[in-house]
Amino acid sequence: MAYLNNGVEYPSVTTITGIVNKPALLGWAANCAVDYIQERLDVLGGNTSLIDEFISLLHEENFDKDRLLSTYNLMKSKEDVHAIEGIFEQARKAYVIKRDGAADAGTQCHHAIQMYIEGHDPYPSLTCDEAKNGFQAFLSWESKNNLEWLESEVEVVCTTIGYAGRFDAIAIVNGHRYLIDFKTSKGIWDEMYWQVCAYRQAYNEMFPERPIDNLAILHLDKEKATPTFKPVEDEIERKTIFFNHLVNAYYFQCNRKLKNNPFVKAAKGWGTIPF
């Protein structure tokens, strides 16, 4: 995603952090496929030993591809080929369906919170149970703290480093002014800390007269409807510098197509962007 500011397109904060490899996602995607297959064992018939072997191979960190293919072919030879192929084809896509469903619930929850903060009815935005749970977690957290909402859905641009983004809110929480980003993912990951540090850097560049010092992630569990307020206090400058290196790495990759972006042109010189 790109943001347009004064005729210049900038990559988003999440696009920048997205270039970092996330090996945990590979295991998650494999587990989604395994879960899909296990839920359909009755369709696959009585070859449970072959199925168990196939699933066991999928779970291995460095599985034997030839053995996996051999087991798969043997399963096909013993059962309805079309039924098995259909199940395995859908298993390939199981993680996409789960990911998109989670993203949709997260979008609903974020929009409901925005409506609530801005004084509108939040409930029309909530159409699935996970989104409702996330919003309930938000209300639970708010009810237990002294809060004053100052800004919502704040868009920022950092022209000196070359990125843009949007964070969820600025609020006074128990007497302290915070930049807050809401998260409805399974957990709190490293990239989320880099993101809020990047938002702070951009905000402070835009508004030096009212800089933000305090950062926090508000995690909203979509399954348990429980909130976790996580202030970001350690190594903020170090995390910011790390993010800035990611921005440089992003631009150093070839063929970035961003309208009128000077960093794209500079990066072609390999070394013209200072670290």
C-alpha positions as CSV (number, residue, x, y, z in Angstrom):
1,M,0.0,0.0,0.0
2,A,1.2,3.5,-0.8
3,Y,0.3,6.9,0.6
4,L,0.1,10.0,-1.6
5,N,1.4,13.2,0.0
6,N,2.0,16.4,-2.0
7,G,2.2,14.4,-5.2
8,V,4.7,11.9,-3.8
9,E,3.9,8.2,-3.1
10,Y,5.4,6.7,0.0
11,P,5.4,3.0,1.1
12,S,3.4,2.2,4.2
13,V,4.9,1.2,7.5
14,T,3.4,-2.2,7.2
15,T,4.7,-2.6,3.7
16,I,8.2,-1.9,5.1
17,T,8.0,-4.4,8.0
18,G,6.5,-6.9,5.6
19,I,9.8,-7.4,3.8
20,V,11.2,-9.2,6.9
21,N,10.9,-13.0,6.6
22,K,8.5,-14.5,9.1
23,P,9.4,-18.2,9.5
24,A,6.6,-18.8,12.0
25,L,4.1,-18.2,9.3
26,L,5.3,-21.2,7.4
27,G,4.6,-23.5,10.3
28,W,1.2,-21.8,10.8
29,A,0.3,-22.4,7.1
30,A,1.3,-26.0,7.3
31,N,-0.8,-26.5,10.4
32,C,-3.8,-25.0,8.6
33,A,-3.4,-27.6,5.8
34,V,-3.0,-30.4,8.4
35,D,-6.1,-29.3,10.3
36,Y,-8.1,-29.2,7.0
37,I,-7.0,-32.7,6.2
38,Q,-7.7,-34.1,9.6
39,E,-11.2,-32.6,9.6
40,R,-11.9,-34.6,6.4
41,L,-10.5,-38.0,7.3
42,D,-13.9,-39.7,6.8
43,V,-13.8,-38.7,3.1
44,L,-10.3,-40.1,2.7
45,G,-11.5,-43.5,3.9
46,G,-9.8,-46.2,5.9
47,N,-6.2,-45.6,5.0
48,T,-5.5,-44.0,8.3
49,S,-1.9,-45.3,8.5
50,L,-1.0,-43.6,5.2
51,I,-2.8,-40.4,6.3
52,D,-1.0,-40.4,9.6
53,E,2.3,-40.8,7.8
54,F,1.5,-38.0,5.4
55,I,0.6,-35.6,8.2
56,S,3.6,-36.6,10.2
57,L,5.8,-35.8,7.2
58,L,4.2,-32.4,6.9
59,H,5.1,-31.6,10.5
60,E,8.8,-32.4,10.0
61,E,10.9,-29.3,9.7
62,N,13.0,-30.6,6.8
63,F,10.6,-33.2,5.4
64,D,11.6,-35.7,2.6
65,K,9.8,-34.4,-0.5
66,D,10.2,-37.7,-2.4
67,R,8.7,-39.7,0.5
68,L,5.9,-37.2,0.9
69,L,5.0,-37.5,-2.8
70,S,5.3,-41.3,-2.7
71,T,2.9,-41.4,0.3
72,Y,0.5,-39.1,-1.4
73,N,0.5,-41.1,-4.6
74,L,-0.1,-44.3,-2.6
75,M,-3.1,-42.7,-0.9
76,K,-4.5,-41.7,-4.3
77,S,-4.2,-45.2,-5.6
78,K,-6.2,-46.7,-2.8
79,E,-9.1,-44.3,-2.6
80,D,-11.3,-42.1,-4.7
81,V,-8.7,-40.1,-6.7
82,H,-10.9,-37.1,-7.4
83,A,-12.1,-36.8,-3.7
84,I,-8.5,-37.0,-2.4
85,E,-7.2,-34.5,-5.0
86,G,-10.0,-32.1,-4.1
87,I,-9.3,-32.3,-0.4
88,F,-5.5,-31.7,-0.9
89,E,-6.1,-28.9,-3.4
90,Q,-8.4,-27.1,-0.8
91,A,-5.8,-27.9,1.9
92,R,-3.3,-25.8,0.0
93,K,-5.6,-22.8,0.3
94,A,-6.7,-23.4,3.9
95,Y,-4.3,-20.8,5.3
96,V,-5.6,-18.2,2.8
97,I,-9.2,-18.7,3.9
98,K,-8.2,-18.5,7.6
99,R,-5.9,-15.5,7.1
100,D,-8.6,-13.6,5.2
101,G,-11.3,-14.4,7.7
102,A,-9.1,-13.1,10.5
103,A,-8.2,-10.0,8.6
104,D,-11.9,-9.3,8.0
105,A,-12.7,-9.7,11.7
106,G,-9.8,-7.4,12.5
107,T,-11.0,-4.8,10.0
108,Q,-14.5,-4.9,11.5
109,C,-13.2,-4.5,15.1
110,H,-10.9,-1.6,14.1
111,H,-13.8,0.2,12.3
112,A,-16.1,-0.3,15.3
113,I,-13.5,1.2,17.6
114,Q,-13.0,4.2,15.3
115,M,-16.8,4.7,15.2
116,Y,-17.0,4.5,19.0
117,I,-14.1,6.9,19.6
118,E,-15.7,9.4,17.1
119,G,-19.1,9.2,18.8
120,H,-20.9,7.0,16.3
121,D,-22.7,3.7,16.7
122,P,-20.1,1.0,16.5
123,Y,-22.3,-2.1,16.4
124,P,-23.3,-2.1,12.6
125,S,-19.7,-2.7,11.9
126,L,-19.6,-5.9,13.8
127,T,-21.0,-8.9,11.9
128,C,-18.9,-11.8,13.1
129,D,-18.3,-13.3,16.6
130,E,-14.5,-12.7,16.5
131,A,-15.0,-9.0,15.7
132,K,-17.5,-8.7,18.5
133,N,-15.1,-10.3,20.9
134,G,-12.4,-8.0,19.9
135,F,-14.6,-5.0,20.4
136,Q,-15.7,-6.3,23.8
137,A,-12.1,-6.6,24.8
138,F,-11.6,-3.0,23.9
139,L,-14.6,-1.9,26.0
140,S,-13.4,-4.0,28.9
141,W,-10.0,-2.3,28.8
142,E,-11.5,1.2,28.5
143,S,-13.8,0.6,31.5
144,K,-10.8,-0.2,33.7
145,N,-8.8,2.9,32.9
146,N,-9.1,6.7,33.0
147,L,-9.2,7.7,29.3
148,E,-9.5,10.7,27.1
149,W,-9.4,10.1,23.4
150,L,-7.6,12.9,21.5
151,E,-7.2,11.7,17.9
152,S,-8.3,8.7,15.9
153,E,-6.9,7.1,12.6
154,V,-3.9,9.4,12.4
155,E,-2.1,9.5,9.1
156,V,1.6,10.4,9.2
157,V,4.4,10.9,6.7
158,C,8.1,10.9,7.3
159,T,9.6,12.7,4.4
160,T,13.2,12.5,5.7
161,I,13.3,8.7,5.8
162,G,10.6,8.1,3.1
163,Y,7.6,6.3,4.4
164,A,4.0,6.9,5.6
165,G,1.3,5.2,7.6
166,R,-1.7,5.4,9.8
167,F,-2.0,4.5,13.4
168,D,-5.1,4.0,15.5
169,A,-5.3,6.6,18.2
170,I,-3.7,9.1,20.5
171,A,-5.2,9.1,24.0
172,I,-4.4,10.2,27.6
173,V,-4.3,7.0,29.6
174,N,-4.2,7.4,33.3
175,G,-2.7,10.8,33.0
176,H,-0.1,9.9,30.3
177,R,-0.4,10.8,26.6
178,Y,0.1,7.7,24.4
179,L,0.3,6.8,20.7
180,I,-1.7,3.6,20.5
181,D,-2.0,0.9,17.9
182,F,-4.8,-1.7,18.2
183,K,-3.9,-5.3,17.3
184,T,-6.3,-8.3,16.9
185,S,-3.7,-10.9,15.8
186,K,-2.9,-14.1,17.7
187,G,-0.2,-12.3,19.6
188,I,2.2,-9.4,19.8
189,W,5.1,-9.7,17.4
190,D,8.4,-7.8,17.0
191,E,7.3,-6.0,13.9
192,M,4.5,-4.4,15.9
193,Y,7.1,-2.6,18.1
194,W,8.9,-1.4,15.0
195,Q,5.7,-0.1,13.6
196,V,4.7,2.1,16.6
197,C,8.3,3.4,16.8
198,A,8.0,4.4,13.1
199,Y,4.7,6.1,13.6
200,R,6.2,8.1,16.5
201,Q,9.1,9.2,14.4
202,A,6.9,10.4,11.6
203,Y,4.4,12.1,14.0
204,N,7.2,13.9,15.8
205,E,8.6,15.1,12.5
206,M,5.3,16.5,11.5
207,F,4.4,18.0,14.8
208,P,7.6,18.9,16.7
209,E,5.6,21.3,18.9
210,R,3.7,18.4,20.5
211,P,5.9,15.3,20.3
212,I,4.8,11.9,21.4
213,D,6.9,10.1,24.0
214,N,4.8,7.2,25.1
215,L,3.9,4.3,22.9
216,A,1.6,1.3,23.4
217,I,0.1,-1.7,21.7
218,L,-3.4,-2.6,22.7
219,H,-3.9,-6.3,21.9
220,L,-7.5,-7.4,21.7
221,D,-8.0,-11.2,21.8
222,K,-10.7,-12.1,19.3
223,E,-11.3,-15.5,20.8
224,K,-11.2,-14.8,24.6
225,A,-12.4,-11.2,24.4
226,T,-9.5,-10.1,26.7
227,P,-7.3,-7.0,26.3
228,T,-3.6,-6.6,26.9
229,F,-2.2,-3.1,27.1
230,K,1.5,-3.3,26.3
231,P,3.5,0.0,26.7
232,V,6.6,0.1,24.5
233,E,9.4,1.3,26.8
234,D,12.6,-0.5,26.0
235,E,15.0,0.6,23.2
236,I,12.6,2.8,21.4
237,E,15.5,4.6,19.6
238,R,17.1,1.3,18.7
239,K,13.9,-0.1,17.3
240,T,13.4,3.1,15.3
241,I,16.9,2.9,13.8
242,F,16.2,-0.7,12.9
243,F,13.0,0.3,11.1
244,N,15.0,3.0,9.2
245,H,17.4,0.3,8.0
246,L,14.4,-1.7,6.8
247,V,13.2,1.4,4.8
248,N,16.7,1.6,3.1
249,A,16.5,-2.1,2.4
250,Y,13.1,-1.7,0.8
251,Y,14.3,1.1,-1.5
252,F,17.5,-0.8,-2.4
253,Q,15.3,-3.5,-4.0
254,C,14.9,-2.9,-7.6
255,N,11.9,-1.6,-9.6
256,R,10.0,0.2,-6.8
257,K,7.1,2.0,-8.6
258,L,6.2,5.0,-6.4
259,K,5.1,8.2,-8.1
260,N,7.7,11.1,-7.8
261,N,9.4,9.4,-4.9
262,P,13.0,10.7,-4.6
263,F,14.2,7.7,-2.6
264,V,13.5,5.3,-5.5
265,K,15.7,7.3,-7.8
266,A,18.4,7.7,-5.1
267,A,18.5,4.1,-4.3
268,K,19.5,3.2,-7.8
269,G,22.9,4.8,-7.0
270,W,23.5,2.2,-4.3
271,G,24.9,4.2,-1.4
272,T,23.4,7.6,-2.0
273,I,20.9,7.0,0.9
274,P,22.8,7.5,4.2
275,F,22.6,4.9,6.9
